[in-house]
């Protein structure tokens, strides 16, 4: 999905643009979904691509929504991030390339992964009750 930066700037809030397009981050414990306990799925705020399921969300104590794995095996893209002293793995939306957050190897079993994602990079779709 290719858009000009001016188009992204028009369709995203300033916070979403800063995070998704400029690789920013929100302050811990300030995002909309860090403490969300509802059932459903999380999609990319920029393009709607399905990213994570609430069943894989856990409280990491970090103040950001954290997940043990993506919704699908190819649901996110990762790449090396050398923007600070410590190398990290950046998590990106595979559809639009938006920056979502980072993945670390200090999560719970069975994956041992902690996908630490910015709330502003997500939209939540609540599961309809039957």
C-alpha positions in Angstrom: 0.0 0.0 0.0 1.7 3.2 -1.2 0.6 6.6 -0.2 2.3 10.0 -0.3 3.3 11.4 3.1 0.8 14.2 2.6 -2.0 11.6 2.2 -0.9 9.8 5.4 -0.8 13.1 7.2 -4.5 13.8 6.1 -5.9 10.4 7.1 -4.1 9.9 10.5 -4.3 11.8 13.7 -1.1 13.7 14.6 -0.2 11.0 17.1 -0.8 8.2 14.7 1.2 9.9 12.0 4.1 10.4 14.4 4.1 6.8 15.4 3.1 5.0 12.2 5.0 7.1 9.7 7.9 8.7 11.8 8.6 5.7 14.1 7.7 7.6 17.3 6.3 6.1 20.5 3.7 7.0 23.0 4.4 7.4 26.7 3.9 4.3 28.8 0.5 3.9 30.4 -1.1 6.6 28.3 -2.3 4.7 25.3 -5.9 3.7 24.7 -5.3 -0.1 24.7 -2.6 -0.9 27.2 -5.2 -2.0 29.7 -7.9 -3.2 27.4 -9.4 -6.5 28.5 -12.2 -6.8 25.9 -12.2 -9.7 23.4 -11.6 -9.1 19.8 -8.8 -8.2 17.4 -6.4 -5.4 16.8 -5.9 -4.0 13.4 -3.5 -1.5 11.9 -4.8 2.1 12.5 -3.5 3.1 9.1 -4.8 0.4 6.8 -7.0 -2.0 8.8 -4.7 -5.1 8.4 -5.4 -7.7 11.1 -2.4 -7.8 13.5 -3.1 -9.3 16.9 -5.8 -11.1 18.8 -6.9 -10.3 22.3 -6.4 -14.0 23.3 -2.6 -13.3 22.8 -2.5 -10.1 24.8 -0.9 -10.0 28.2 0.0 -7.5 30.9 3.7 -7.1 30.6 3.8 -4.3 33.2 5.4 -2.0 30.6 2.4 0.3 29.9 2.0 -0.7 26.2 -0.2 -3.3 24.7 1.8 -6.5 24.7 1.2 -9.7 22.7 2.8 -13.1 22.5 2.4 -13.5 18.8 0.7 -11.9 15.7 -2.7 -13.1 14.6 -1.2 -14.9 11.6 2.3 -16.3 11.2 3.0 -13.6 8.5 0.8 -11.0 10.2 3.6 -8.6 10.9 7.0 -7.8 9.5 10.1 -7.2 11.5 13.4 -5.5 10.8 16.6 -4.6 12.7 16.4 -1.2 14.4 19.7 0.4 15.2 18.3 3.9 16.1 19.5 3.6 19.8 22.6 2.0 21.3 20.9 -1.3 21.8 19.8 -3.2 18.7 16.1 -4.0 18.6 13.6 -5.7 16.3 11.1 -3.2 14.9 7.6 -4.4 14.2 5.9 -3.1 11.0 2.6 -3.6 9.3 3.3 -5.8 6.3 0.5 -4.1 4.3 1.3 -0.4 4.7 4.8 -0.5 6.3 3.6 1.5 9.4 5.7 1.3 12.5 3.9 -0.5 15.3 6.5 -1.0 18.0 9.2 -3.6 18.9 9.4 -7.3 19.7 11.5 -8.6 22.6 12.5 -12.1 23.7 11.3 -11.7 27.3 7.7 -12.7 26.9 5.8 -15.6 28.5 5.7 -19.1 27.3 5.0 -20.7 24.9 6.5 -18.1 22.5 8.8 -16.2 24.8 8.1 -13.1 22.7 6.7 -9.7 23.8 5.4 -7.7 20.9 5.3 -4.3 22.5 2.9 -2.2 20.4 1.8 1.5 20.5 -1.9 1.9 21.1 -2.1 4.7 18.5 -0.9 2.3 15.8 -3.9 0.1 16.5 -7.6 0.0 16.2 -9.6 -2.5 18.2 -12.5 -4.5 16.8 -14.6 -5.9 19.6 -15.8 -9.5 19.2 -19.6 -9.6 18.9 -21.3 -11.4 21.7 -23.4 -14.4 20.6 
